Amino acid sequence: MRRFHTIVLGLGAMGSAALYHLAKKGVRALGLDRFSPPHPFGSTHGDTRVTRLAIGEGEQYTPLALRSHELWRELERETGKTLLTTNGGLIISSSARTSRTHVENFFQNTLAAARKFGIAHEVLDAQEIRRRFPQFNVADDERGYLEKEAGFLRPEACVAAHLTQAERSGAEIHRNENVLTFHGSATGVSVTTDRGAYAAETLIVAAGAWLPGLIGEQLARHFTVYRQTLFWFDIEGAVAPFLPERCPIFIWELQRRKQGIYGFPAIDGAGGGVKIATEQYEDATSADAVRRNVTADEIRAMYADYVVPYISGVADKCLKAVTCLYTVTPDFGFVIDRHPQCERVLLVSPCSGHGFKHSPAIGEALAELSTGGAARFDLAPFALKRFARTDG
């Protein structure tokens, strides 16, 4: 049985970042993934991920976002890769909204976080939104929060950069190796895969949508996996209004719709189209059972219901459509905590549809915790014990 100081199970957003920071600390670390990341089977793909600094899901996230932007820039300097683009972010909402983004009062929470942490922003009325961003068909009673330092990340490039630098710093990575079980005790942790067995002082479980299948029913009930669909539609007419320098990332809490939408500029020019998506939390699935193809009916419905009424200049031609998985907790919050039965096992599930942007800061925190240090952030809001009141 080969021994390591720390094993990281799952090398998506959080796992790759944790492995990178462990390797930078000189820790003997092993990373395991059932696929070869970055891959399109979990939650870390699709060309872009939103990043924003004032976090409407709760002010406890803003310090993570601020630190993550610093760490993304450090990783860019190390690798020479472009990972983070800050082209601005626009959040649109109104008192008449019928959809919500993850939590109640998302727009107001975002504004409060911006004010508390001194994040540069503007509040725009509908007339000003139309003047600056005529592609958005806002209603008269809608308003916008515009954040200068928001933007998008390239998730596949980010994961690849973390893993490349981790290996350069001495980490060992086993791709296409499926973890079957793990066991923790007071003295260490063992991990059994379809190719071997390993021992370590600590284990970080960052398995995303596969997490519920690894942690037992008692803990798994706090996590629900939902299939999401992502669409890239062609541009009708001039591409200029959709280029990053003129089009921010956007999140829109819609009126008269159960779901909101979010989207991105044409990051690869006219040929790549614009990515627009919504979120659904009604039909649960699993990482192994999910239907991964997107049907023609789903494409037609997305365009008719969520694109053409709200965004001008987007054609009905879908250039690409893929699925993605959200692993969601009851309060849409993260879980970053030690396993209740073994302190040597760290569980990390900062998913719920808003986790990727925070991965460098969380990876840094996990590296500290797994080596006996202290995280620079207060992680108490992400503890499992907050679900105790729902355990019956």
C-alpha positions in Angstrom: 0.0 0.0 0.0 1.6 3.3 -1.1 1.6 6.1 1.4 1.0 9.8 0.9 0.5 12.7 3.3 -2.8 13.8 1.6 -5.0 12.2 -1.0 -7.4 14.3 -3.0 -10.4 12.4 -4.4 -11.9 14.2 -7.4 -9.9 16.7 -9.5 -12.5 19.1 -10.7 -12.7 22.7 -9.6 -12.0 22.2 -5.9 -9.9 19.1 -6.1 -7.5 20.4 -8.7 -7.0 23.6 -6.7 -6.5 21.7 -3.4 -3.9 19.5 -5.1 -2.1 22.5 -6.5 -1.9 24.2 -3.1 -0.8 21.0 -1.4 2.0 20.6 -3.9 3.1 24.2 -3.5 3.5 23.5 0.2 5.8 20.6 -0.5 3.3 18.0 0.7 3.5 14.5 -0.7 0.1 14.4 -2.4 -1.9 12.1 -4.7 -4.8 13.2 -6.8 -7.4 10.6 -8.1 -10.1 11.0 -10.7 -12.3 8.4 -12.4 -11.9 10.4 -15.7 -9.1 12.5 -17.1 -9.8 16.1 -16.1 -10.7 18.5 -17.3 -13.6 16.4 -18.6 -17.3 17.1 -19.6 -19.0 14.6 -17.2 -19.4 16.6 -14.0 -19.7 20.3 -13.1 -16.5 21.8 -14.5 -16.9 22.3 -18.2 -18.8 24.4 -20.7 -16.2 27.0 -21.7 -17.1 29.7 -19.2 -18.1 30.2 -15.5 -19.4 33.4 -14.0 -17.2 35.1 -11.4 -18.3 38.0 -9.3 -17.1 39.6 -6.1 -20.2 40.8 -4.3 -21.9 37.5 -3.6 -25.7 37.5 -3.3 -25.8 34.0 -1.8 -24.3 35.4 1.4 -21.6 37.9 2.5 -19.5 35.0 3.8 -18.6 34.2 0.2 -17.2 37.6 -0.8 -13.8 37.1 1.0 -13.4 33.8 -0.9 -14.2 35.5 -4.2 -11.7 38.4 -3.5 -8.9 36.0 -2.6 -9.7 33.8 -5.6 -9.2 36.7 -8.0 -5.8 37.2 -6.5 -5.0 33.5 -6.9 -6.3 33.3 -10.5 -3.9 36.2 -11.4 -1.0 34.4 -9.7 -1.8 31.2 -11.6 -2.0 33.2 -14.9 1.5 34.6 -14.2 2.9 31.1 -13.4 1.4 29.5 -16.5 1.1 32.3 -19.1 -2.5 31.3 -19.6 -5.5 33.6 -19.8 -8.0 32.3 -17.1 -9.9 35.3 -15.8 -11.5 38.0 -17.9 -13.1 40.9 -16.0 -15.5 42.4 -18.6 -18.1 43.4 -16.0 -21.2 41.7 -14.7 -24.8 42.8 -14.8 -27.5 41.5 -12.4 -31.1 42.4 -13.3 -34.0 42.1 -11.0 -37.2 43.7 -9.8 -39.8 43.5 -7.1 -42.0 41.8 -9.6 -39.6 38.9 -10.2 -41.0 35.4 -10.1 -37.7 33.6 -10.3 -34.8 33.7 -7.9 -31.1 33.1 -8.0 -30.3 30.4 -5.4 -31.6 32.4 -2.3 -34.1 35.0 -1.4 -33.1 38.6 -1.8 -30.2 37.8 -4.1 -30.1 41.2 -5.7 -30.3 43.1 -2.3 -27.7 40.8 -0.8 -25.4 41.5 -3.7 -25.8 45.2 -3.2 -25.2 45.0 0.5 -22.1 42.9 0.1 -20.7 45.4 -2.5 -21.2 48.2 0.0 -19.8 46.4 2.9 -16.6 45.2 1.1 -16.1 48.4 -1.0 -16.6 46.7 -4.3 -16.9 49.1 -7.2 -20.4 49.0 -8.7 -23.3 51.0 -10.2 -27.0 50.7 -9.8 -28.8 51.2 -13.2 -32.5 51.9 -13.9 -34.2 50.3 -16.9 -33.5 53.3 -19.1 -29.8 53.3 -18.4 -29.6 49.5 -19.0 -31.2 50.0 -22.4 -28.9 52.8 -23.2 -25.7 50.9 -22.4 -26.8 47.4 -23.2 -29.6 47.5 -25.8 -29.4 43.8 -26.3 -31.3 43.3 -23.0 -35.1 43.8 -23.3 -35.7 44.9 -19.7 -39.1 46.0 -18.3 -39.6 49.5 -17.0 -39.6 48.4 -13.4 -36.4 46.4 -13.6 -33.0 47.6 -12.4 -29.5 46.4 -12.6 -26.4 46.0 -10.5 -23.3 46.5 -12.6 -20.0 45.3 -11.1 -16.8 46.3 -12.9 -14.6 43.4 -11.7 -17.0 40.6 -12.4 -16.5 38.5 -15.5 -15.9 35.0 -16.6 -13.4 32.1 -16.1 -12.4 29.4 -18.5 -13.1 26.3 -16.4 -11.3 23.7 -18.5 -8.2 25.9 -18.7 -8.3 26.6 -15.0 -8.5 22.9 -14.0 -5.7 22.1 -16.5 -3.5 24.9 -15.1 -4.0 23.8 -11.5 -3.1 20.2 -12.4 -0.2 21.0 -14.6 1.4 23.2 -11.9 0.6 20.6 -9.2 2.5 17.9 -11.1 5.4 20.3 -11.7 5.5 20.9 -8.0 5.7 17.1 -7.2 2.1 16.0 -6.9 1.2 12.6 -8.3 -2.0 12.3 -10.4 -3.8 9.1 -11.3 -6.4 9.7 -14.1 -9.1 7.2 -15.1 -8.9 5.5 -11.7 -12.2 4.9 -10.0 -12.3 5.2 -6.2 -14.4 2.3 -4.7 -14.3 3.0 -1.0 -12.4 5.0 1.7 -12.0 4.4 5.4 -10.8 6.7 8.1 -9.5 6.1 11.6 -7.8 8.0 14.4 -4.4 7.2 12.8 -5.0 7.6 9.1 -7.0 7.0 6.0 -7.1 4.3 3.4 -8.5 4.5 -0.1 -9.3 1.6 -2.4 -9.7 2.0 -6.1 -10.2 -0.2 -9.1 -6.4 -0.2 -9.6 -4.9 -0.3 -6.1 -4.9 0.8 -2.5 -3.4 3.8 -0.8 -2.8 5.2 2.7 -2.6 8.8 3.8 -2.7 11.0 6.9 -5.6 13.0 5.5 -8.1 12.7 2.7 -9.9 15.5 0.8 -13.2 14.3 -0.8 -14.1 16.7 -3.6 -16.1 14.3 -5.8 -18.8 16.7 -7.0 -21.9 14.8 -8.2 -20.3 11.5 -7.2 -20.0 12.6 -3.6 -23.4 11.3 -2.4 -22.4 7.8 -3.5 -19.3 7.8 -1.4 -20.4 9.2 1.9 -23.3 7.0 3.0 -27.0 7.7 3.2 -26.9 9.7 6.4 -24.8 12.4 4.9 -25.8 11.9 1.2 -29.4 13.1 1.9 -28.0 16.7 2.3 -27.0 16.7 -1.4 -29.2 16.5 -4.4 -27.9 16.3 -8.0 -29.8 18.2 -10.8 -29.2 18.0 -14.5 -28.7 21.5 -16.1 -28.6 22.4 -19.8 -26.3 25.0 -21.5 -26.9 26.5 -24.9 -24.8 28.4 -27.4 -27.0 30.4 -29.9 -25.8 32.0 -33.1 -25.8 35.8 -33.4 -28.3 37.5 -35.7 -26.7 40.5 -37.2 -23.6 42.4 -35.9 -21.4 40.6 -33.3 -20.1 43.9 -31.8 -22.8 44.3 -29.1 -22.0 40.8 -27.8 -18.2 41.1 -27.7 -16.8 41.1 -24.1 -15.8 44.7 -24.3 -19.4 45.7 -24.8 -21.4 42.9 -23.2 -21.1 41.9 -19.6 -21.8 38.5 -18.1 -25.4 38.6 -16.9 -27.7 37.1 -14.3 -31.4 37.9 -14.7 -34.2 37.2 -12.2 -37.1 37.2 -14.6 -40.7 38.2 -14.2 -43.4 35.8 -15.1 -41.0 32.9 -15.3 -40.2 30.3 -12.6 -36.5 30.2 -13.6 -34.1 33.0 -14.3 -31.4 33.1 -17.0 -27.7 33.8 -17.1 -25.2 34.2 -19.9 -22.0 35.4 -21.4 -20.7 37.5 -24.2 -19.4 36.0 -27.5 -16.1 35.1 -26.0 -14.8 33.5 -29.2 -16.3 35.9 -31.7 -19.2 35.4 -34.0 -18.4 31.8 -34.7 -18.8 30.7 -31.1 -22.2 32.3 -30.5 -23.5 33.4 -27.1 -24.0 31.0 -24.2 -27.3 31.3 -22.4 -28.7 29.0 -19.7 -31.3 28.7 -17.0 -31.4 26.5 -13.9 -33.8 23.8 -12.8 -34.3 22.2 -9.4 -37.3 19.9 -9.9 -35.9 16.7 -11.5 -33.2 15.1 -9.4 -30.7 12.6 -11.0 -27.3 11.2 -10.3 -23.9 11.4 -11.9 -24.3 7.9 -13.3 -28.0 8.0 -14.3 -28.2 11.5 -15.9 -29.3 11.9 -19.5 -26.5 13.7 -21.1 -27.9 14.5 -24.5 -29.9 17.7 -25.1 -33.0 17.2 -27.3 -34.3 19.4 -30.1 -37.4 20.1 -28.0 -35.3 21.4 -25.2 -33.4 23.7 -27.6 -36.7 25.1 -29.1 -38.2 25.6 -25.7 -35.2 27.4 -24.3 -35.1 29.8 -27.3 -38.8 30.5 -27.3 -39.3 30.9 -23.5 -36.0 32.3 -22.3 -34.0 33.9 -25.2 -36.1 35.6 -27.8 -38.4 37.5 -25.3 -35.4 38.9 -23.4 -32.3 39.2 -25.6 -32.3 41.0 -29.0 -29.9 39.9 -31.8 -29.7 36.2 -30.9 -30.8 33.7 -33.7 -32.7 30.5 -33.1 -29.8 28.5 -34.5 -28.2 26.5 -31.7 -24.5 26.0 -32.3 -24.0 23.7 -29.3 -25.8 22.3 -26.3 -24.5 20.3 -23.4 -25.5 19.1 -20.0 -23.9 19.9 -16.6 -24.5 18.7 -13.0 -25.3 20.8 -10.0 -24.9 19.2 -6.5 -27.2 21.2 -4.3 -27.6 21.5 -0.5 -30.9 22.5 1.1 -29.8 26.1 1.6 -27.7 26.4 -1.6 -24.6 26.8 0.6 -21.3 25.1 0.5 -20.1 22.2 2.6 -16.5 22.5 3.8 -16.1 20.4 6.9 -14.5 17.4 8.5 -16.3 14.1 8.2 -18.5 13.5 11.4 -16.9 10.1 11.9 -13.3 11.0 11.1 -11.5 14.3 11.4 -8.9 13.1 8.9 -11.4 13.2 6.1 -12.4 16.6 4.7 -15.6 16.9 2.7 -15.8 19.7 0.2 -18.9 20.3 -1.9 -19.0 24.0 -2.8 -21.4 23.4 -5.6 -25.1 24.4 -5.7 -24.4 26.2 -9.0 -22.1 28.9 -7.7 -18.9 27.2 -6.6 -16.4 27.5 -9.4 -15.3 31.1 -8.9 -14.2 30.3 -5.3 -12.1 27.2 -6.0 -8.6 28.7 -5.6 -9.3 30.2 -2.2 -11.1 27.0 -1.1 -8.2 24.9 -2.4 -5.8 27.0 -0.4 -7.9 26.6 2.7 -8.1 22.8 2.2 -4.3 22.6 1.9 -3.9 24.4 5.2 -6.5 22.3 7.0 -5.1 19.0 5.8 -1.6 19.9 7.0 -2.6 21.1 10.5 -2.8 24.8 9.7 -5.7 27.2 9.9 -7.7 28.6 7.0 -7.6 32.4 6.6 -11.4 32.5 6.3 -14.2 31.7 8.7 -15.5 28.3 7.5 -18.1 27.9 10.2 -21.0 28.9 7.8 -20.1 25.9 5.7 -20.3 23.3 8.5 -22.5 20.2 8.2 -24.0 20.8 11.6 -26.2 23.6 10.2 -28.4 20.8 8.7 -29.0 19.2 12.2 -32.3 20.9 12.5 -33.6 19.1 9.5 -32.3 15.6 10.5 -35.5 14.9 12.5 
